[in-house]
Structure formats: C-alpha cells, structure tokens
Amino acid sequence: MTRNYKVLRISGRLAVGLVLFVPLLFPLYWVVASSFQNLSTIFANAPQIIPTHVTAANYSVAFGSIIGNIGVSLVIALCVTGLSWLIGVPAAHALARLGGTVSNVVVMVMLVTQMIPAISVSVALYTIFHQWGLLGSYLGLILADTSLQMPFALIVVRAFMVSLPGELFDAAAVDGAGEVRAFTSVSLPLAVPAVITVGLFTFLGGWTDFVNALTLNNGSGPQPLTLGLFKFSTQYTTNTGAVFAAATLAAIPTTILLFMGMRWIRGGLRAGALKG
C-alpha cells in the first residue's frame, strides 16, 4: 500500500510538472526547432512539431552577422563582473563588519537603487557620459552596466557575510590579522558561494543589457549582442528562421554558464537565510 502511494504521489507530481512547465518550455523549443527549418516549413498549414527536413542555412546567416556582437558582449560582461566583484565584495565585507544604523542605511539605499527603472538611470548617465566623452565607448557601457549590477552584488554578498560567526574574526584579530587580512583569509574564502552567485548574475546582466546599449551608443561605438539582435531582427524581418537561429546562438553561452553554476547559485542565494 505504501509503495503504491509513493508511485501515485510521484506520478501526480510529474503530471503537475508537465502541466506547468510544458506551456512555458514549448515556446523555447519552437524557437530552436524553427531555427533548423525553412520558411515554407515554419509557416505551413500543418507545422511540424519535430522537424524532418533540417537545414543549417539559418545558422550560417545568423552566425556571420552576430559573431562580432557576441565578442563585444563577452568583453563587457566579463568587465562588469570583475568590477562588481572588485567594488561590491570588499564593500559587503565592510558593511557586514560595521553593522549598526550606517550599514542598514547604505543597504537601504542600495535596495532603492534597484527599484529605479533602468531607463531612468540610463538617461541620467547619457548626460554625464556626454560631458565626459564616454558615449559609444566600451568604458561607458561597462561603467553603466556596473552601476546597475554592483548594488545587487553588494546586497547578496553582505547578506552572507553578516551571518558569519564573529568568533572567527575575533580569532583572526588575536592572531594579529587586520581588517584586510580578515577579509582575504576569513570572509572571502567562506563567501565563495555568494561571490560566484553574484558573478553569474552580474555576467548575465552585462550580457543581456539592452537599455544602456541602445541609449549610450552613438551608432559607431561597440555593438553588444542585444543591439546586434535588434538590428538583425529588423533587417531579416521576413526570414524568421534566421532570427530564431540568432536568438538560439545568443542563448547558448548563458545557458551553459547557468548549468555550470547551478550548484553555486543554490548555495549562494540560500546561504544567508540558512546560517545564523
């Protein structure tokens, strides 16, 4: 009876999962499947759920058009991740160690910045970067994207570090360690899950940014992937298969990155809540 109950429970969960996830995942499957088909097959009266006539012509067109944009986005995303780590992680340690009202106020300000629409920040940065001569440059896009991603990195890493036992830092102080040594020898090694988690999310933020790419680019500057996809889709409006192929190519790097970092994401986002 118990075994039958377990089988019934597992079957019920599987059925609920299929009902919930199939409608969500099917559009993604259709984009990938259509990227291997020609227009006549995609827009047929009875479209094929499983393609029988596969072609790579769409990928040839898409790859040749957006490969340069992929390189630009890779540079920007890596730099955004590095800057967010360089600024956000030490700041998180400082706020976690400081505590009190000042730390809470800073965190509250960081939270408020996350509520401001990205387009509002981008418009403000446009005026500043115009005066500094940073419009249409790698540095301008990197700084703009970092300004959006760094507060998130600070908040998440601080939530982890504030839960670390104070006895660890007391022991480090007895051994003669200052704040810098305490950060590099105590906080940073223990906060690796949170640090990697924010690294993954800040990379995704820099990779998928469209607002800053469109607002702060004067047309002759670096063209990130999001901007390249936008222009590609308007140029190949009638070639749906090529557009789907470009979208699939753009999703491959981030999909691989998320699967590789899934273990760290679970640990980093839940650690602050599970500790202390």
N, C-alpha and C positions, 0 to 999 in steps of 0.2 A: 504493500500500500504506500509506504514511504517512497519507494523507488518510482512508482507511478506518479506520485505527487511532484517529485523533483522533475521528472520528464515533462509533466504538464506545465510546471512553472517555467522551465527553460523554454518550452515551445511558445508559451504565452509572451515571454519577454522578446523572443525572436520575432513573433508576429507584430508586436507593438513597435519594435525597432524598424521592421520593414515598412510599416505604415508611416512612420515618422520620417525615416531617412530616405526612402526611395524618391518621394517628391522633391526632396532637397538635392539629392545627388544626380537625379536624372538630367537636369539641365547641363550639369558639368559633363556628364557622359555624352550628351548630344553634341556639345561643342567639340569634344575630342573626336567623336565618331565622324562628325560632319567635316572635320578638317582633313580627312582622308578621302572625301568624296568630291565629285564634280558637281556643278550647279544643277545639271539635269537630274541627278540622283537626290540631291538635297531637297529640291522643290518638286519632287514627283508627287503625283496624286496619292500614292501609297508609299511614303518614305520608308526606307529600310532601317529598322532599329539596329540590326547588325549588318554593317557594310559587307557586301560581297565583291564589289569592284573597288579595290583600294588603289589610290594614287598618291604619290608623294609630290606632285607638281605644286600643290598649295604651299608645302613647306619650303620648297625651293624659292618661291617668290617671297614668302614671309621672312625667311632666314636672311636672304640677301638684303632685305630692306631694313631690318631692325637689329642686326648684329652689332652695328655701331652704337645704337641706343642702349643695348644690353651692357656694353663695356662702360659707357658713361654712368649708368645707374649703379653698376658694381663699384666703381670708384667712389661715387657719392655715398652709397650705403655703408661701405667699409669705413670711410672717414667719419661719417655721422656716428657709427657705432664706437669708433675709437675715441672721439671727442666726448661722447656721452659717458663712456667709462672713465675717461681721464678727469672729467669735472664732477660727474654725478656720484661716483663711488666714494672718493675721499670726502665729498660734502656730506654724503649719507653717514659716513663714519663720524664726522664731526658733530652732526646734529644728534646722532644716537648717543654719543658720549656727553654732549652738552645737556640735553634734556631740558625740562622746565618750560616756561612760557615762551621764551625766544624760539626754541626749537619748534614748538607747536605752531607758532605764528608763521614761521618760514614754511612749514609743511602745508599750512592752510593756504598760503599764497601760491604755492606750487599747485595745489589742487584747483584753486580758482583759475589759474592759467590754463589748466586742462579743459575748462568749461568754455573758454573763449573760442568762437569759431575760427578755424584755420585761415579762412579768407580775410578775416579782420586783421589777424597778425600779419598776413602776407601783404596787405595793402599798406600797413604801417611800415613794414620793412622795405617796401618799394621806395618810399620817400627817403628813408635813411640810406639805403644802398645806392640810390641815385646820387646822393651827395657824396658818397664815398667812392663812387665809380665801380661798384661791385655788381651792377646789373649785367646779366648774361655771362656770368663767370662761375667757374667751379666753386671758388671760395664763397661767393654769395649764396649759392644753393646749399652748400654744406652748412654754413652758419645758420641759414634759415631753417633747414630741416633739424639741425641740432637744437635750436631754440624750442622746437615743438616736442622733441623726443627726450631731452635731458631731464625735464621735471618728472616724467614717468620713471626714468631710471633712478632718480634720487628717492622718490617715494617708495618704490618697491624694495630697493636695497636697504634703505633706512628701516623699513618695517621688519626686515630680517635681523639687522644688526642690533636693533633696540631690544631684541629678545635674547641676545647672548648674555650668559651669566656674568655679572660684574666681578665675580671671584677670579675669572680668567684675566681680567685687566689688572686686578689687584696683585695677582701673582706675577704678572709681567712687570708691574711697577716695582715690586720687591726685587726683581732681578735686574733692575736698573733701566728698564725699557721706557723710552719717552713715548709721546703720542704717535710719532711717525713709526717707530718700531712696533708699537701696539697695533697699529693699522696693518702693517705689512706682515706681521707674524701671528696675529690673533684674528682680527676682524676679516681681513681679506681671504685667508685660506678657508675659514668657516663659512664665508658668504659666497663661495663659488657657485652653488646652485642659483642663487638670486642674481649674481653678476652675469652668468651665462644666459639666464632667462631674459633679463633686460637687454642683453646684447642681441639676442634673437629678435626681440620685438622692435628695438630701435633700428636694426638692419631692415626689417620689413617696413618700418615707417619711412626710411630713406628710399627704399626700393619702390614703394608704391605711391610716393608723394606725387600729386598732380597739380595741386593748387599753387605751390611755390614754383614748380617747373613752368607753369603757364604764366604766372604773374610776374616773376622776376627774370624771365628770359626775354631778351630783346629780339629774338628771332635768329641771331647769328651766333649765339652762345652755345654751350653744350646742351644737347638734346637728350634728356633722360628717357627711359623706356616708356613711361606713361605718356609723355608728349609724343614720342615716336609712334606709339599705338594709336593715339588720337589722330595724328596726321595720316597714318596708314589706313585707318578705317574710313576716313573721309575720301582718300584717294582711290581706294578699292571698294567703293560702296556697292558696286554690282557683283563683286567677287567675294561672296560670303565665305566660301571655303578658305580663301587666303586669310581673311580676317580671323576666322576661327583658328587657323594654324598659327597665326601670330599670337593670339591670346594663349594658346596652349604652350608655345615656346616661352612666353613670358612667365607662365606659372610654374614651369619645371624647376628652376633653381630654388624658389621659395618653398615649393613642396618638398623637395629633397632636404632642405635645411630644417624644416619643421619636423619631418620624420626623424632626422638625426638628433634633434634637440628635444624630442618629446619627453624623455625621462627628466631632463633638466627643467623643463617648463613646469611639469607637475610638482617637482620638489621645490622650485624657486617660488612659485605662487602660493603654495600651501605652507611653506616652512614657517613664515611669520605667524600664521594662525595656530600652528600646531605646537610651537615652542612656548615656554613660559606659562 
